[in-house]
Amino acid sequence: MLKIPSLPSDQKAAEIVKKFINDRLIRMMEDIIEDEIAFVMAMSGGIDKDLGEKPLDEVIDMDALMQNLEFAENVSLSYLPDDYPIDKANREFLGLYRLLRAKEEYVPELPMEYVLDRVIGSAIWEVDMINADTEDGLFDDIEGDSIFEGIEEEGELTTIERIPDPDRAVVLKALEKECEELEPPENDEDDYGPEEMILLYEDLRNYREICFWDMDFALLDEMDEEELANSDVSKLMGIGARSDVRTVELSLDDNLKVNMEINAAPWDMEE
């Protein structure tokens, strides 16, 4: 589960919001995984009829997918920095997915945060593009109900997904209490109430603000991970070593020793 820095102060409301956001991110990633797998299957001659109908882990061998080079190339193009090593792309993308599925809370590694930012940004971009195409009349000839989930009555897709009741009422009540404890606004027209506050957790456009502890991952657009780890910037910003990779020294003979990276993510070690 993602460790989220910005949550309601009320513990019950925080648990509701935490699960809501995490589950939403899981669904977004599963949609991407299914789309990429469907493309790979189509290129190979056919699509598994259970894809999209059954839980993802019942249809896809995730360990085998971790070794799939085609999948790595596809996700690398859209969700990782330019020139990111293809052989590590699946570790970052699927590692983030496994982190979200874990029971305990974790802060992703920098490349995984980069992936998460791209996943969120891609979903927002898709909504905006569909709305723009709809406004331009691209879908005017489509008959029957809209094929797009999330379309509101006015015919627009939205980045807002409501927390289901009765949980939403619990969160609103907690946020109302938080509002009462704040200093009253100088201008009543600018009143920031519970309904406005809950949009922090319901509107995907706010997730870049609430899901990340900092924006250090953006440095991966300027330098690769190894350069960043050994840079003065890394020391200045307190960027530590990865927690999901261990380096072990292997002795091949008396004169030859090699260092080998072993993936050992704490979220993969859960029982």
C-alpha positions as CSV (number, residue, x, y, z in Angstrom):
1,M,0.0,0.0,0.0
2,L,1.2,3.5,-0.8
3,K,2.3,5.6,2.2
4,I,0.4,8.9,1.6
5,P,1.7,12.1,3.3
6,S,-1.5,14.1,3.1
7,L,-4.5,12.6,4.9
8,P,-7.3,13.7,7.2
9,S,-6.2,14.0,10.8
10,D,-9.1,11.8,12.0
11,Q,-7.8,8.2,12.0
12,K,-10.9,6.5,10.7
13,A,-11.3,9.1,7.9
14,A,-7.6,8.7,7.1
15,E,-8.0,4.9,6.7
16,I,-10.9,5.4,4.4
17,V,-9.1,7.9,2.2
18,K,-5.9,5.8,2.2
19,K,-7.7,2.7,0.9
20,F,-9.8,4.7,-1.6
21,I,-6.8,6.3,-3.2
22,N,-4.7,3.1,-3.1
23,D,-7.5,1.0,-4.7
24,R,-8.0,3.6,-7.4
25,L,-4.3,3.6,-8.3
26,I,-4.4,-0.2,-8.4
27,R,-7.3,-0.1,-10.9
28,M,-5.5,2.4,-13.0
29,M,-2.4,0.3,-13.2
30,E,-4.3,-2.9,-13.9
31,D,-6.0,-1.1,-16.8
32,I,-2.6,-0.2,-18.2
33,I,-1.2,-3.7,-17.6
34,E,-4.3,-5.3,-19.3
35,D,-4.0,-2.9,-22.3
36,E,-0.3,-3.6,-22.8
37,I,-0.8,-7.4,-22.4
38,A,-3.7,-7.3,-24.9
39,F,-1.4,-5.6,-27.4
40,V,1.3,-8.1,-26.9
41,M,-1.2,-11.0,-27.2
42,A,-2.7,-9.5,-30.3
43,M,0.8,-9.3,-31.9
44,S,1.3,-12.9,-31.0
45,G,-2.0,-14.1,-32.6
46,G,-4.8,-13.8,-30.0
47,I,-6.1,-12.3,-26.9
48,D,-7.0,-14.4,-23.8
49,K,-10.8,-14.1,-23.4
50,D,-10.5,-14.0,-19.7
51,L,-8.4,-10.8,-19.8
52,G,-10.5,-8.0,-18.3
53,E,-13.1,-10.5,-17.1
54,K,-11.2,-12.2,-14.3
55,P,-8.9,-10.8,-11.6
56,L,-5.5,-9.9,-13.2
57,D,-3.5,-12.4,-11.2
58,E,-5.7,-15.3,-12.3
59,V,-5.1,-14.5,-16.0
60,I,-1.5,-13.3,-16.0
61,D,1.6,-14.9,-14.6
62,M,3.2,-11.8,-13.0
63,D,6.6,-13.5,-12.5
64,A,6.7,-14.4,-16.2
65,L,5.5,-10.9,-17.1
66,M,8.5,-9.5,-15.1
67,Q,10.7,-11.2,-17.7
68,N,8.7,-10.1,-20.7
69,L,10.9,-7.8,-22.9
70,E,8.0,-6.6,-25.1
71,F,6.1,-5.4,-22.0
72,A,9.2,-3.7,-20.7
73,E,9.7,-1.8,-24.0
74,N,6.1,-0.7,-24.0
75,V,5.9,0.6,-20.4
76,S,9.4,2.1,-20.7
77,L,8.3,4.4,-23.6
78,S,5.3,5.9,-21.7
79,Y,6.1,5.6,-18.0
80,L,9.9,5.9,-17.4
81,P,12.5,8.5,-18.2
82,D,14.1,8.5,-21.6
83,D,16.9,6.0,-22.1
84,Y,15.9,4.2,-18.9
85,P,17.5,0.6,-19.0
86,I,14.9,-1.7,-20.6
87,D,16.1,-4.6,-18.5
88,K,15.0,-2.7,-15.3
89,A,11.7,-1.2,-16.7
90,N,9.5,-4.1,-15.4
91,R,11.1,-4.0,-12.0
92,E,10.0,-0.4,-11.6
93,F,6.6,-0.6,-13.2
94,L,5.5,-4.0,-11.8
95,G,7.3,-3.2,-8.5
96,L,5.0,-0.2,-8.0
97,Y,2.0,-2.4,-8.7
98,R,3.2,-4.9,-6.2
99,L,3.8,-2.2,-3.7
100,L,0.2,-0.9,-4.1
101,R,-1.0,-4.5,-3.5
102,A,1.0,-5.0,-0.3
103,K,-0.6,-4.9,3.1
104,E,1.9,-2.5,4.8
105,E,2.6,1.0,3.7
106,Y,5.7,1.9,1.7
107,V,7.2,4.9,0.0
108,P,8.1,3.9,-3.6
109,E,11.7,4.1,-4.9
110,L,12.4,7.2,-7.1
111,P,11.9,5.4,-10.5
112,M,8.6,4.0,-9.1
113,E,7.5,7.5,-8.1
114,Y,8.3,8.6,-11.6
115,V,6.1,5.8,-12.9
116,L,3.3,6.8,-10.6
117,D,3.5,10.4,-11.7
118,R,3.3,9.3,-15.3
119,V,0.3,7.0,-14.6
120,I,-1.6,9.8,-12.9
121,G,-0.7,12.3,-15.6
122,S,-1.6,9.9,-18.4
123,A,-5.1,9.3,-16.9
124,I,-5.7,13.1,-16.6
125,W,-4.5,13.6,-20.2
126,E,-6.8,10.9,-21.5
127,V,-9.8,12.5,-19.8
128,D,-8.9,16.0,-21.2
129,M,-8.3,14.6,-24.7
130,I,-11.6,12.7,-24.8
131,N,-13.5,15.8,-23.6
132,A,-11.7,18.0,-26.3
133,D,-12.6,15.4,-29.0
134,T,-16.2,15.3,-27.7
135,E,-16.5,19.1,-27.9
136,D,-15.1,19.0,-31.4
137,G,-17.9,16.6,-32.4
138,L,-15.7,13.6,-33.0
139,F,-18.2,11.2,-31.3
140,D,-21.5,12.8,-32.5
141,D,-22.3,9.9,-34.8
142,I,-22.0,7.3,-32.0
143,E,-25.5,6.0,-31.2
144,G,-26.8,4.8,-27.9
145,D,-25.3,5.2,-24.5
146,S,-21.8,6.6,-24.1
147,I,-19.0,3.9,-24.0
148,F,-16.9,6.0,-21.6
149,E,-17.1,5.4,-17.9
150,G,-17.1,8.5,-15.7
151,I,-19.3,10.6,-18.1
152,E,-21.4,13.0,-16.1
153,E,-24.9,14.3,-17.0
154,E,-23.4,17.2,-19.0
155,G,-21.6,14.7,-21.2
156,E,-18.1,15.3,-20.0
157,L,-15.6,12.8,-18.5
158,T,-14.4,13.8,-15.1
159,T,-11.3,13.2,-13.1
160,I,-13.4,13.1,-10.0
161,E,-14.4,9.8,-8.5
162,R,-16.6,9.9,-5.3
163,I,-15.8,8.0,-2.2
164,P,-18.7,5.6,-1.8
165,D,-21.2,6.2,1.0
166,P,-21.4,5.7,3.9
167,D,-17.6,6.1,4.0
168,R,-17.9,9.5,2.3
169,A,-20.1,10.8,5.0
170,V,-17.5,9.8,7.6
171,V,-14.8,11.6,5.8
172,L,-17.0,14.7,5.3
173,K,-17.8,14.8,9.0
174,A,-14.1,14.6,9.9
175,L,-13.2,17.3,7.4
176,E,-16.0,19.5,8.8
177,K,-14.4,19.3,12.2
178,E,-11.0,20.2,10.7
179,C,-12.6,23.2,9.1
180,E,-14.1,24.4,12.4
181,E,-10.7,24.3,13.9
182,L,-9.2,26.5,11.2
183,E,-9.4,30.3,11.5
184,P,-12.5,31.6,9.8
185,P,-11.8,33.1,6.3
186,E,-11.7,36.8,5.9
187,N,-14.1,36.6,2.9
188,D,-17.1,34.3,3.2
189,E,-17.1,33.9,-0.6
190,D,-13.7,32.1,-0.3
191,D,-15.0,29.7,2.3
192,Y,-13.1,26.4,2.0
193,G,-15.5,23.7,3.4
194,P,-15.6,19.9,3.6
195,E,-16.9,19.4,0.1
196,E,-13.9,21.4,-1.3
197,M,-11.5,19.6,1.0
198,I,-12.7,16.1,0.0
199,L,-11.9,16.9,-3.6
200,L,-8.2,16.6,-2.6
201,Y,-8.8,12.9,-2.4
202,E,-11.5,12.5,-5.1
203,D,-10.1,14.5,-7.9
204,L,-7.2,12.9,-9.7
205,R,-5.9,16.3,-10.6
206,N,-4.8,16.7,-6.9
207,Y,-3.0,13.4,-6.6
208,R,0.3,14.8,-7.6
209,E,0.0,17.0,-4.6
210,I,-1.1,14.4,-2.0
211,C,0.6,11.2,-3.1
212,F,4.3,12.3,-3.1
213,W,6.5,13.4,-0.2
214,D,8.7,15.4,-2.6
215,M,9.4,15.8,-6.3
216,D,12.9,14.3,-6.3
217,F,11.9,11.7,-8.9
218,A,11.8,14.5,-11.5
219,L,15.6,14.7,-11.3
220,L,15.6,11.4,-13.3
221,D,14.9,13.5,-16.4
222,E,18.2,15.3,-15.9
223,M,20.5,12.3,-14.9
224,D,20.2,8.6,-14.7
225,E,19.7,6.8,-11.4
226,E,23.3,5.9,-10.8
227,E,24.5,9.4,-11.6
228,L,21.9,10.8,-9.2
229,A,22.8,8.4,-6.4
230,N,26.5,9.5,-6.6
231,S,25.8,13.2,-7.1
232,D,26.1,16.1,-4.7
233,V,22.5,16.8,-5.3
234,S,21.6,13.4,-3.9
235,K,23.6,14.2,-0.7
236,L,22.1,17.6,-0.4
237,M,18.5,16.4,-0.8
238,G,19.0,13.3,1.4
239,I,18.2,10.8,-1.3
240,G,19.2,7.4,0.2
241,A,20.0,4.1,-1.3
242,R,17.3,1.9,-2.7
243,S,15.5,-0.4,-0.1
244,D,14.4,-2.9,-2.7
245,V,17.9,-3.8,-4.1
246,R,20.8,-5.5,-2.3
247,T,24.3,-5.9,-3.6
248,V,26.0,-9.1,-2.8
249,E,29.6,-10.1,-3.5
250,L,30.1,-13.4,-5.1
251,S,33.5,-15.2,-5.3
252,L,33.9,-17.1,-8.5
253,D,37.4,-18.3,-7.6
254,D,40.3,-17.1,-5.5
255,N,41.1,-14.2,-7.7
256,L,37.7,-13.2,-9.1
257,K,34.9,-11.5,-7.2
258,V,31.8,-9.9,-8.7
259,N,29.0,-7.8,-7.3
260,M,25.5,-8.8,-8.2
261,E,22.2,-6.9,-7.6
262,I,19.4,-8.9,-6.0
263,N,15.8,-7.7,-5.9
264,A,14.6,-7.8,-2.4
265,A,11.7,-5.4,-2.1
266,P,10.2,-5.3,1.4
267,W,6.7,-5.4,0.0
268,D,7.6,-8.7,-1.8
269,M,8.7,-10.2,1.5
270,E,5.3,-9.9,3.2
271,E,3.6,-13.2,4.0
